[in-house]
Amino acid sequence: MSTAFRLPQFAGRLASRLPRTVDASVRRLAVASLIGQTMLVLTGGAVRLTSSGLGCPTWPRCTDTSLVNTPEMGIHGFIEFGNRLLTFALAAVAALMLVYLWNLRKERRDLFLLALGLLASIPAQAVIGGITVLTNLNPWVVGLHFLVSMALVVLATLLVNRAFGRTGRFRTVSLATLPGVMRPVTAAVALFSALAVMLGVVVTGAGPHAGDAEAPRNGLDWDLFSHIHAVPAYLVTAGTLVALALVLLRRITGPIRTAVLGLLGVTVLQAVIGFTQYYNGIPALLVAAHMLGAAMLMGAATNAWDIAKSSPVA
């Protein structure tokens, strides 16, 4: 029998073994996507903060003659190529998620489209990463690379919430009734979080950690934009405190309480890291922690807004 005749049979047998409900495997893959996207932010930061941005001096190959890093390239080549490999791992997780959702592609279109968006954006991220190398780490391109990672953290957070039935049309988790103001408050916190991250990219592009000694900077006043970056961060803190007050005063329990407390913890942590690095000469380790905190903030803000949006209101 030819391969052409075997493929439909194989596909049919495979589909028959795939889940027809959102099971533990689908949920684990959703969580793996969120963890992986967050780790990509951290490894990308390691590339820049260790001056390994040109550890692989070209793209799509690591060198003109090798797809992978070579021993002669040292630790910088290893760090840069390791970051590239993580992209392939994330693509594999996203592809596997789509496979597991195949029988649910119509019934759970929300999950399927989110997983498809994650998979489609990964090659786009790879191309942007390649452009950063080919432009000698242009700070605006590097910033775009980081912002796309933030958007992927948001998508992965929504995917986790939908997979666990916490939010969306197919919600199975019971959510507390919220005061009507909670939705705009959490939406504002998510918006200001995104604005703080975008301005943080500008600050980084003006700062000393360029990814390579010869990489250009954006030429802006680092100190001035650090203070501008702090404005939406203050608004995030204010909005989070308002949400916390609503939760505590109304004695609201359940997922929204957990989400707001988590958001408060991440916000305070980011503030402490931000002030500490500002007054201590921007040490690389704290910058890495701040980048990881930015991903956590986007995830926490998205989670709080998503739950508030899906909750009944008084």
C-alpha positions in Angstrom: 0.0 0.0 0.0 1.4 3.4 -0.9 2.2 6.1 1.6 -0.6 8.3 0.1 -3.2 5.7 1.1 -1.7 5.1 4.6 -1.6 8.8 5.7 -5.4 9.2 6.0 -5.6 6.0 8.0 -2.8 7.1 10.3 -4.4 10.5 10.7 -7.7 8.9 11.6 -6.2 6.6 14.2 -4.2 9.5 15.7 -7.4 11.7 15.9 -9.3 8.9 17.6 -6.7 8.8 20.4 -6.7 12.6 20.9 -8.8 14.1 23.8 -12.4 15.1 23.1 -12.5 17.2 26.3 -10.1 19.6 27.9 -8.2 17.1 30.0 -5.1 17.2 32.2 -2.7 16.9 29.2 -4.2 20.0 27.6 -3.9 21.9 30.9 -0.3 20.8 31.4 0.6 22.0 27.9 -1.0 25.4 28.6 1.0 25.8 31.8 4.1 24.7 29.9 3.5 27.4 27.3 3.2 30.1 30.0 6.3 28.9 31.8 8.2 28.6 28.6 7.3 32.1 27.4 8.4 33.6 30.8 11.7 31.7 30.7 12.3 33.0 27.1 12.2 36.5 28.6 14.8 35.5 31.2 17.1 33.8 28.7 16.8 36.7 26.4 17.8 39.0 29.2 20.8 36.7 29.9 21.9 37.1 26.3 21.9 40.9 26.6 23.2 41.2 30.1 26.2 38.9 29.5 27.1 40.8 26.3 26.2 37.7 24.3 23.9 39.4 21.8 26.3 38.7 19.0 27.4 35.4 20.4 26.0 34.0 17.1 27.2 36.8 14.8 24.7 36.0 12.0 21.3 34.5 11.3 19.6 32.1 10.6 22.9 30.2 11.1 25.0 30.8 14.1 28.0 31.4 11.9 28.5 31.6 8.2 29.5 27.9 8.2 27.7 26.4 11.1 24.1 26.1 12.2 25.2 25.7 15.9 27.7 27.4 18.1 31.2 26.2 18.0 33.7 25.7 20.9 35.8 28.6 19.6 32.9 31.0 20.2 33.1 30.4 24.0 30.4 31.1 26.5 28.8 33.9 24.5 28.0 31.6 21.6 26.6 29.0 24.0 24.3 31.5 25.7 23.0 33.0 22.4 22.5 29.6 20.8 20.8 28.3 23.9 18.3 31.1 23.7 17.6 30.2 20.1 17.0 26.6 21.0 14.4 27.5 23.6 12.4 29.1 20.7 12.3 25.6 19.1 11.1 24.1 22.3 8.3 26.6 22.6 7.3 25.9 19.0 7.1 22.2 19.8 4.9 22.8 22.9 2.6 25.1 20.8 2.4 22.6 18.0 1.7 19.7 20.4 -1.1 21.9 22.0 -2.7 22.2 18.6 -2.5 18.5 18.0 -4.1 17.8 21.3 -6.9 20.3 20.6 -7.6 19.0 17.1 -10.8 17.2 18.1 -11.9 20.3 20.0 -11.0 22.9 17.3 -14.6 23.7 16.7 -16.1 23.2 20.1 -13.2 25.0 21.9 -12.3 27.5 19.2 -11.1 29.9 21.9 -8.3 27.5 23.0 -7.5 26.5 19.5 -7.1 30.1 18.3 -4.9 31.0 21.3 -2.7 28.1 20.7 -2.5 28.9 17.0 -1.6 32.5 17.8 1.2 31.3 20.1 2.6 28.9 17.4 2.3 31.5 14.6 4.1 34.2 16.6 7.1 32.0 17.4 8.6 32.1 13.9 7.8 35.8 13.8 9.8 36.2 17.0 12.7 34.2 15.5 12.7 36.5 12.5 12.7 39.6 14.7 15.5 38.1 16.7 17.5 37.5 13.5 17.0 41.1 12.5 18.4 42.2 15.9 21.6 40.3 15.1 21.8 41.6 11.5 21.3 45.2 12.6 24.0 44.9 15.2 21.5 44.9 18.1 19.6 48.0 17.1 17.9 49.0 20.4 14.5 49.6 18.8 14.5 46.2 17.2 15.7 44.6 20.5 12.8 46.4 22.2 10.3 45.1 19.7 11.7 41.6 20.3 11.0 42.0 24.0 7.5 43.5 23.6 6.4 40.6 21.4 7.6 38.3 24.2 5.4 40.3 26.6 2.4 39.8 24.2 3.1 36.1 24.1 3.0 36.0 28.0 -0.4 37.6 27.8 -1.7 35.1 25.3 -0.3 32.2 27.3 -2.0 33.5 30.5 -5.3 33.7 28.7 -4.7 30.1 27.4 -4.1 28.9 30.9 -7.2 30.6 32.3 -9.4 29.1 29.5 -7.9 25.7 29.8 -8.7 25.5 33.5 -12.2 26.9 33.0 -11.5 30.0 35.0 -12.7 32.5 32.4 -14.3 32.8 29.1 -17.5 31.3 27.6 -16.7 27.8 28.9 -16.1 28.8 32.4 -16.6 26.0 35.0 -15.1 27.7 38.0 -17.5 29.6 40.3 -16.5 33.3 40.5 -17.7 35.8 43.1 -20.0 38.7 42.3 -17.9 41.8 42.0 -18.7 45.5 42.2 -19.0 47.0 38.8 -16.0 49.2 39.3 -13.6 46.2 39.5 -13.6 45.7 35.8 -12.4 49.1 34.7 -9.9 49.2 37.6 -8.3 45.9 36.6 -8.5 46.9 32.9 -6.6 50.2 33.8 -4.0 48.2 35.7 -3.4 46.0 32.7 -3.2 49.0 30.4 -0.7 50.9 32.6 1.3 47.7 33.1 1.7 47.5 29.3 2.6 51.2 29.1 5.2 50.8 31.9 6.8 47.8 30.1 6.9 49.8 26.8 8.6 52.8 28.5 10.9 50.4 30.2 12.0 49.2 26.8 12.9 52.8 25.9 14.9 53.1 29.2 16.7 49.9 28.5 17.6 51.1 25.0 19.2 54.2 26.5 21.0 52.3 29.3 24.4 50.6 29.5 23.4 46.9 28.9 23.4 46.8 25.1 24.2 43.1 24.5 27.6 43.9 23.0 30.3 46.5 23.5 29.8 47.8 19.9 26.0 47.8 19.9 24.3 51.3 19.5 22.1 53.0 22.0 19.0 55.0 21.2 20.6 58.3 22.3 17.8 59.3 24.7 18.3 60.6 28.2 18.3 57.5 30.4 17.6 59.3 33.7 14.7 61.4 32.2 13.0 58.3 30.7 13.5 56.4 33.9 11.3 58.9 35.7 8.7 58.9 32.8 8.7 55.1 33.0 7.9 55.3 36.7 4.6 57.3 36.1 2.6 54.3 34.8 4.3 52.1 37.4 2.9 54.4 40.1 -0.6 54.1 38.5 -0.3 50.3 38.4 0.4 50.4 42.1 -2.5 52.8 42.8 -4.9 50.7 40.7 -3.8 47.5 42.5 -4.4 49.1 45.9 -7.9 50.1 44.8 -8.6 46.6 43.7 -7.2 45.2 46.9 -9.4 47.6 49.0 -12.5 46.5 47.1 -11.6 42.8 47.7 -11.0 43.3 51.4 -13.8 45.7 52.2 -16.4 43.6 50.3 -14.9 40.4 51.7 -14.6 38.9 48.3 -13.1 35.5 48.1 -12.1 33.0 45.3 -10.0 33.5 42.2 -10.3 37.3 42.0 -8.9 37.6 45.6 -6.0 35.3 44.7 -5.4 37.2 41.5 -5.3 40.6 43.2 -3.0 39.5 46.0 -0.7 38.0 43.4 -0.8 41.2 41.4 0.0 43.2 44.6 3.0 40.9 45.3 4.4 41.2 41.8 3.9 45.0 41.8 5.7 45.5 45.1 8.5 43.2 44.0 8.9 45.2 40.8 8.9 48.5 42.6 11.6 47.3 45.1 13.8 45.9 42.2 13.3 49.1 40.2 14.3 51.5 42.9 17.2 49.3 44.0 18.7 49.0 40.5 18.2 52.8 39.9 20.1 53.8 43.0 22.8 51.1 42.7 24.2 51.7 39.2 21.9 49.3 37.3 23.6 46.0 38.1 23.0 43.3 35.5 21.5 40.8 38.0 18.9 43.2 39.1 18.1 44.2 35.5 17.5 40.5 34.8 15.2 40.2 37.8 13.3 43.3 36.6 12.8 41.8 33.2 11.5 38.6 34.7 9.3 40.8 36.9 7.9 42.5 33.9 6.8 39.2 32.4 5.3 38.3 35.8 3.5 41.7 36.0 2.0 41.3 32.5 0.8 37.8 33.4 -0.6 38.9 36.8 -2.3 42.0 35.4 -3.8 40.0 32.5 -5.0 37.3 35.0 -6.7 39.8 37.3 -8.4 41.6 34.4 -9.5 38.4 32.7 -11.1 37.1 35.9 -12.8 40.4 36.6 -14.1 40.5 33.1 -15.6 37.0 33.4 -17.1 37.5 36.9 -20.7 38.6 37.5 -21.2 42.1 38.7 -23.5 43.5 41.4 
